[in-house]
Amino acid sequence: MRHWIRWQALRVRNVLQEQKGITVIELILILVVVIGLIIIFKSQLTSLVQSIFSKITSESAGI
């Protein structure tokens, strides 16, 4: 039984060591996707941000 538990612990440790974090390639791919989405939806994002700031400005005047 102890041998099996020790083997399982070594297996878990090996899995954790293999996946230490995000690699540079994964980070670059995520950035490319985010930048692409920003470029595609630029006008919608701009109008959304402008409407949010105008609402904040109009409601803050009442305070």
N, C-alpha and C positions, 0 to 999 in steps of 0.2 A: 504494500500500500504506500509506504514512504517513497519507494522508487517512482511510483506513478505520480505522486504529488510533486516530487522534485522535477520530473520530466515535464509536467504541465507548467510549472513555474518557469523553467528554462524556455519553454515554447512561448509563453506570454512575453517574457523579457526579450526574446529575439524579435517578435512581432513589433513590440514597442520601439526597439532600436532601429528597425528598418524604416519606420515612419516617423522620422524626427521632425518633420515640418514641411512647409511649402517649399518647393524648389524654385529656382530662378525662372525656369521655363513656364511653370504653372502661374507664377506671378505675372510674367509678361503676357501670357494668354488672357488672364483676367483683366489686365489693364487694356489690352486691345479691344476686348469685348465691351468694357465700360466706355471707352472713348468712342467706339463705333456707335453705341446706343445714344451717347450724348450728341454725336453729329447727326444721327438720323432724326432724333426727336428734339432738335435744338429749338425750333420755333415753338413747339408745345411747352417745352421747359421754360423758355423765356416768358411766355404769356402767363404760365402758372406762377412763376416767381414774382412777376409784376403785379398780378392780382393779389397775391399774398401780402406783398409789401404795401399795396394801396389799402387793403383792408386793415392792416396793422396801423397804418398812419391815420386812417379815418377813425378807428376805434380808440386810438391813444389820445386823440384830440378831445375826446369826451371825458377823459380822466381828470 
